[in-house]
Amino acid sequence: MTKTMMMLLAVGGLSLSACASYTPNQNAAIGGLGGAAAGLAAADLMDASPEVKVGATLLGAAGGAAVGSNTGARRCTYSNGAPAPCPPRY
């Protein structure tokens, strides 16, 4: 990856970390974009084939959206999506 691309990723990451008052849907969208960028960057650093880059981007987006949607929500759920009691001090 070029030095310019690394600088853009660093600035983008820092600018996204400054936003704290988003809804869970907005957090999921931001997490998905960040995860996709991270997946693509990781695949690009490993000089992967185009197919692997697509897979890494999709997996990164899915993981980022899952983490982003639950960030700060203070909701606990079972694996099937049903509400669950949160542990103490959650």
C-alpha positions as CSV (number, residue, x, y, z in Angstrom):
1,M,0.0,0.0,0.0
2,T,1.2,3.5,-0.7
3,K,2.1,6.0,1.9
4,T,-0.8,8.2,0.8
5,M,-3.3,5.4,1.3
6,M,-2.0,4.7,4.8
7,M,-2.3,8.4,5.7
8,L,-5.9,8.5,4.4
9,L,-6.8,5.4,6.4
10,A,-5.2,6.9,9.6
11,V,-7.0,10.2,9.1
12,G,-10.3,8.5,8.4
13,G,-10.0,6.3,11.5
14,L,-9.3,9.3,13.7
15,S,-12.1,11.3,12.3
16,L,-14.6,8.4,12.8
17,S,-13.5,8.0,16.4
18,A,-14.6,11.5,17.2
19,C,-18.3,10.7,16.6
20,A,-20.0,9.3,19.7
21,S,-23.6,10.2,19.6
22,Y,-24.9,8.1,16.7
23,T,-27.9,5.7,16.6
24,P,-27.2,2.0,16.4
25,N,-28.0,2.0,12.7
26,Q,-25.5,4.8,12.0
27,N,-23.0,2.9,14.1
28,A,-23.6,-0.2,12.1
29,A,-23.1,1.7,8.8
30,I,-19.9,3.3,10.1
31,G,-18.7,-0.1,11.4
32,G,-19.4,-1.7,8.1
33,L,-17.4,0.8,6.2
34,G,-14.5,0.7,8.6
35,G,-14.6,-3.1,8.6
36,A,-14.7,-3.2,4.8
37,A,-11.7,-0.9,4.6
38,A,-9.8,-2.9,7.2
39,G,-10.5,-6.2,5.4
40,L,-9.4,-4.7,2.0
41,A,-6.3,-3.2,3.5
42,A,-5.3,-6.5,5.2
43,A,-5.8,-8.4,2.0
44,D,-3.9,-5.8,0.0
45,L,-1.0,-6.0,2.4
46,M,-0.8,-9.7,1.9
47,D,-0.8,-9.3,-1.9
48,A,-3.9,-11.5,-2.2
49,S,-5.8,-12.3,-5.3
50,P,-8.8,-10.2,-6.3
51,E,-11.2,-12.9,-5.2
52,V,-9.6,-13.0,-1.7
53,K,-9.8,-9.2,-1.5
54,V,-13.5,-9.3,-2.2
55,G,-14.0,-11.9,0.4
56,A,-11.9,-10.1,3.0
57,T,-13.9,-6.9,2.3
58,L,-17.2,-8.6,2.7
59,L,-16.2,-10.3,5.9
60,G,-14.7,-7.1,7.3
61,A,-17.9,-5.2,6.5
62,A,-20.1,-7.9,8.1
63,G,-17.9,-8.0,11.3
64,G,-17.7,-4.2,11.5
65,A,-21.5,-3.8,11.1
66,A,-22.1,-6.4,13.8
67,V,-19.7,-4.7,16.2
68,G,-20.8,-1.2,15.3
69,S,-24.5,-1.9,15.7
70,N,-24.0,-3.0,19.3
71,T,-21.5,-0.4,20.3
72,G,-22.8,1.7,23.2
73,A,-26.3,0.2,22.9
74,R,-26.1,-1.5,26.3
75,R,-28.3,-4.3,24.9
76,C,-27.7,-8.0,25.6
77,T,-29.1,-10.6,23.2
78,Y,-29.0,-14.4,22.8
79,S,-27.4,-15.8,19.6
80,N,-30.9,-16.0,18.1
81,G,-31.5,-12.3,18.6
82,A,-33.9,-12.6,21.5
83,P,-33.4,-10.1,24.4
84,A,-31.3,-11.4,27.3
85,P,-30.6,-10.1,30.7
86,C,-27.3,-8.1,30.9
87,P,-24.7,-9.2,33.4
88,P,-24.0,-6.9,36.4
89,R,-21.9,-3.8,35.7
90,Y,-22.5,-4.1,32.0
